[in-house]
Amino acid sequence: MNLLYANDRAGQYPESWYAATATPLDRFPTLKGAQRADVCVVGGGYTGLSAALHLAEAGRDVVLIEAQRVGFGASGRNGGQLGSGQRVEQDALEQMVGLDHAQKLWQLGEEAKALVCDLIARHDMPGVHLKPGIAWTASDRGDVDHLHHYADHLLKVYGYDKIEKLDYAALQGVCRSPDYKGGVLDMGSYHMHPLNLALGLARACLKAGVRIFETSAAHQIEEGLKVKVQTDGGHVMADHLVLACNGYLGTLNRRVAARVMPINNFIAATEPLGDGVKDVLPRDVAVADSRFVVNYFRLSHDGRLLFGGGESYGYKFPKDIAAKVRKPMSIIFPHLKDAKIDYAWGGTLGITMKRMPYLARLSSNILSASGYSGHGVGNATQAGLLIARAIEGDGDGFDTMAQIPATPFPGGAALRSPLLVLAMSWYSMRDRLGI
């Protein structure tokens, strides 16, 4: 199954609230004939656009090819949360890679947030609506205690003092869900309109001289001193290749495909809630909870609740995405169980076994980054910068990420999806039972 087209129309953004409110960007042409470049970037999401931009700013001649539209994939469909640190908590990273490496990863996480904020400001990106604050919430006392202890750990070991611990009463001043018993509020993190961030990066690429081609899917790569990337309409010959395909990689590279698996997630946008927003989120911050199957949500700039959640196994989107998302939304906000949903959409992201990005040098002139596991707004944008620096000869940041152990999924491509279904079913049952 080709996930580029399994759930979406060719050359079209999904019918999401993001697409409906995006700052328009003219289509880029389809690749026809031969192109020559210093660097060919495959993938027009945050990673590819960031890599292309930073390489062009360094003086490289860059061609970027995108199978659909720039920002078409997870970069234009996600929850819009720019969180602190990495996808895996720092104390777990300390056990995984040691304290020194974990501290480097924390610093990279902080730099990722700063990079995104700087790019938005430096390129004057319209419609991004960048705002501070993400709350992490918990539905049982054990998870509340864990979040509070983790806030203490970040303060003690990393000097991070932007997190406020919330008991039930304090949380009600942030999020009015009866399901949550407490949590933490990180005012050093952010939320935004993710598609307008991707489109802003594309505009910046265009100004920097990047040649962008849409509806130009790569279907074959010939490795060598010069890399040849073949599409239906033509090809690109380049000195370097950047693979930035995330959940849409398909069979372009078996090594990456063994370690990065595509999964789907879903978001719904309610009708504008008017004064009712105060009964949902009294403060305009984003929220993510401690369930294994995470619920995440925030308010749009026009007063809607954008709620992400719902379980779905297999690569085809469910027929009724709104109903899929309404189920967890009604648990978190029972008074919204009958709220009108104006938009509902799905997206495909890439996850890894250890829920950390997979950055790899696939050969002397091919670099890849993907598998952000739901933490891609910062990680993916930064990965593009790290790739650009590595091509320019500074591989420190790239290698720090690449040294994270990357375990292949058991069973390869044939068995990884069924095994994930079993695991996700087990953990989602634990969520429902509260164990």
N, C-alpha and C positions, 0 to 999 in steps of 0.2 A: 504493500500500500504506500503510495506517495503522499506523504502528509502535506506537501505543498498545495495539493489540490483536493485532498480527501474531504475537507470540511468547508472549503471556500471556493469562490468563483475566481477564475484566472484574471489577474490584473485588477482585482477589486479589494478594497478594505472591507472588513466585516461590518455589519450593520450595528456598530457599537455607539455608545454615547461619545466616546473619544473621537471616532471618525466623524460623527455628526457635528462636533464642536471644534474640529481641528482647524488651524489656520491654513488655508489652501496652499498647495504647492503643485505647480504644473508637473505633468508627467515627464519623466525622462525617456529618451528613445530606447528602442530595443537594439541590442548589439547585432550589427550586420557586417560581415566581412572580417578582416584581420585588424587587430589593434596591438600595438607595442607599448610596453610600459616598464618602468622600473619595478613597480609592485602591482600585482593584481590582488584585489580583495574580493572574496566571495562571501556575500551576505551583507544586506543593508540594514541591519539592526544597530544597536548601540555599539557593539564591539567593532563591526566593520566600519561604520561611519566614523567612530573615534579614531581607529587606526588610520583610515584614509586621511582624515583631517590633519592629524599630527604628523603623518609622513609628508603630506603636501606642504605643510608649514615648515618642514625641515628641508624642503627643496626637491623632494622626490616627485617623479611623474607617476601618477596613480590612476588606475582604472578600477572602478568598483562595479561589480555585476550583482544584480538582485533578481531572484527568480520571479518575484511578484512586484510589490511596491516597497519603497524604503519605509521602514517602520511597520511592515505588514505583520510580522510575527509577534513574539512575546514583547518586544520593545514597544509596540503600539497598543498592547492589550492588557498590560499588567495592572496591579493595584496601585502603582504610582508611589510606592514607599521607598524612600532612600534611608535605609537603616544604618546604625552604627556597627562597627566591627565587621565580622564575617557571618556567614549563614550559621556556622557552628559556634556555640558559645566559647568564650576564651578559656574557661577552666577545662573544657573538653579538648580544646586544641592543645593546651599544655600537656595533657596526657597523650595526645596523638603525636605531637612533633617536638615536645620539649618547650620549656619556658622561653628560651631565647628566640626560637623560631616563632612561637606564639606572639611574642611581643612585636616582632617585625610584621606579622600579619595584622595585629591590631593597628599599628601605625599605618599600614597600607589601607586598612579600612577607613581610618580617619582621613587619609589623603584622598580616598575615592569620593567621600562626601564633598570635600573642598573642591575637588576637580569638577564635579557636576555643577556645583553652585557657581564656580568661576566661569565655566563654559556658558552657562545661561546668561550671566551678567555680561561677559566679554563680547558675546555675539548678539546680545540684545534680543533674545528669543521671545517671540510673541506667544501669548496664550499658555505659558507653562504654569503660571499660578503657583509658584514655589512658596510653601508655607512650612513653618517649623512644627515639630512634635509628632511622636509616635508613642502610643501607649501599648504596653504588653499586658494582657489581662489573663486571669485564671479563674476557672470555675470550681476549684476545690482548694482547701486550705493548704494542702501539700504543695500544690503548684504556686500558690501565693508566696509561701515561705521560700520556695526555690528562687522565684524572681527577686525577692527582697535580698536573699543571700547573694545572689549574682550581682545585684547593684552594689552591695558592700564589697564584693570581690573586685569589681571594676574600679571602685574608688581606691581601695587599698593597694592593688597591684599595678594599676594602670593610671591612677590619678584622674580618672574620669568622674567629674562631679556634676554632670548635667542630668542625672537621673534622680527623680523624686519617687520615693516609695509611697504607695497608696494602699490604705486599708479600704474596707467596703464603703465607708462614708465618704472618704476622699475621692474614691473612684466614681461615685455617683455624681460628683461635680465635673467629671470628665466624660463619662459614658454611662447612660442611664439604663443599662441592661440589668435585669434582675438575676441573670444567670451568672454574672461575674462576682467573685467574692473579694477581689483586690487585684493589685498589679503594680506596675511601675510606669512612669511617664518620662520618656527621654526627649528633652527639648533640644538636644544636639542633633537630632535626626529631622527628616523632612518628608513632605509628600507633595505631589504635583500631577500635572496632566502629562502622562508618559508619551503619548503619540506626538504632542507638540514639542517635546524634548527631542524625539527622533527627527522630526521634520526640521527643527532648528539646527541640528547637527548636519543634516543634508544641505541646508542653505549655506552653512559655514563651509562645508566641503566644496560646494559649487564656487563660492567666492575665492577659495584657496586654489582652484584650478583642477580639482578632481573631476575626471570624466565618469559620470554615473550612467549606467544602463539598467533599466528596469525590464521586467518580463523577459529576462535573459538567464534562464536556469543553466547552471553548469552541470554537465552530465558525464564528463570525462576529464581526468587530469593525467597528463604525461609528465613524469618527473625527469629531471636532468639538470644540467648547468643552467639551462633556461627552462622554465616551466610553461607548459602549454595547457590552457584551460579551454575546453571545447563547449560551445553552446549550440543550440539548434541553428542559429543564424550566423555564427562566426566563431572566432577564437581570439584569445589574448595570449601573447607571448610576453613573459616577464622574467626578471631576474629573481624576484621573490614572490611567494604566494602566501596570502593570509586566508586561512579558513575560519570564517566567523558565522557558522550556520546554526549552531546550537541544536534545538530540537528538530530542525529540518535538514540535517546533514544527509540523511539517507545512506547510500552506499558509497559516497565519495571517498571515504577513508575508513578502513576496517578497524584500525587501532583506536580511533576516536569513537567509532560506533560501539565498540565493545565496552567503553567506559562511560558513555553519555547516552542516557535513555530518554526518549520523548514521552512526556505525559501531558494530559490535558487538565485545564482548570477553567473555572467559569465565574463570570461576574454579571450582576444585574444592576440596573439603575432604576430606582423608583421615580415616580413623578415628583416634581418639586414639592417639598414638605411644608413650605411656608414657615409659620411660627412653630410648627411641629418639630423643627430641627432641634429645639431645646430639649425635647423629650427623647432625643436620640443621642446627640453629641453636644452638650452645653458648651464645650470648647472645640474649636475647629482644629482637631488633631486627628491623625489616622490611628487605627487600632488593629492589632493582630493578637489572636489569643494563643493559649498554650496547648491546644489540641494537636494531636499528631496530624490530623486532617485539618489544617489551619483555616479558621475564618478570619477574614481581614476586610476592613471597610473604612470609609471616610466620607466626608461630604464633598460634593462637587461645588464649583463656584456659583452654580445656579440653584443650590439648595436641595439637591437630590442626595439620597443615600446610595453610594456605590458599594455594593456588598459582594465580596468574593467568597465562594465556598461551594460545597456540593461534591459528592463523590461520583466518579464515572470511570469505569474500567473498560479498556479497549480504546482504539484510536478514533473511532467515529464519535462525533458529538451527539448527545441525546437529542431527540426530536423537540423536546420542550425544555430548553435551557432555563427559562424563567421558573418553571416548576421545580427544577433541580436545585436552584439557588434559594427559592422561597422557603424550602424546608429548613435549612439551618438558620436562615434569617429570622424565621418565626420563632425559633428557640431563643435566639439572642434578643430579639425585640418582639415579644408576643403581640404587642399592640399594632404591629405592622403586618400581621398575617394576611390581611386583605388589601394591603396597599397596592395601588396600581403600579405595575412595572412597565416602563416605557421602552427599555432596551435590555437585551440579554445576549451575551456572546461568550464564546469559548476561545481558548488559545492553547497553543502547544509550547511548552517550555522543555528545557533539558535538565535532568537531574543526574547526580553521580551517587555511587554507593555510599560515600562518606559525606555527601551533601556539601562538598567544597568544589570550587571551580576546577576544571581540568585544563591546564595550560601545558602545551607540549611543543617541543621542537621535533617535527616529524621527519625532517631531513635538514641538511645544511641551509636550505633556502625555503623551507615550508614551516610556518608557525601556525598553531591552532589555539583557540581559546573558546570554551563553552562549558556547559554543565553548571550554571549558576544556582540552580536549585531553589529558585524563588528569591534570590538576593541580587538580582541582576542589574537594577538601575545603577547602583554604584559599581559593583564588580565588573560588569560588562563594559561600561564606559571606561573604567580604569584599565581593563585588560587591553583595550585598543591602544591606549597610551603606552602601556608596557611593551606591547608588540612593536610599536613604532620605535621606541627607544632601543629595543633589542636589535632591530634591523639596522639602526644607526650605530650599534656597537656597545650600548649600555644595557647589559642583560640582567642587572642586579634584581630589579623588581620582578621581572618575568621569571627568573630562576627561583626567587623566593616562593612564588606561587607554584611553579612547576615541581618543586621538591616535595609538595604535599603528596602523601601516598595516594595513588589512584588505582583502586582495585577494579578489575573488570567485573561486570555483572556475570553471575554464574549462568552457565548454559548458553552463552553467546546470544546472538540476535533471536534465535528460535525459541529459547526458554525464558529470556529475561522478562518479557511481558507477563506470562502466566505466573511466574514466581512473584513478581511485584503485586499482582492481583491478590495472591494469597496473603502477602505481608500487609498490604493496605487494608484488606478486609479484616484482618486480625486487629490491627491498631485502631481502625474506625469502630470496631465493636467495643474495644476498650474505652474509647471516647464516650460512646453511648452509655456504657455501664458505669462510667466514672471510676475506673480502676487503673 
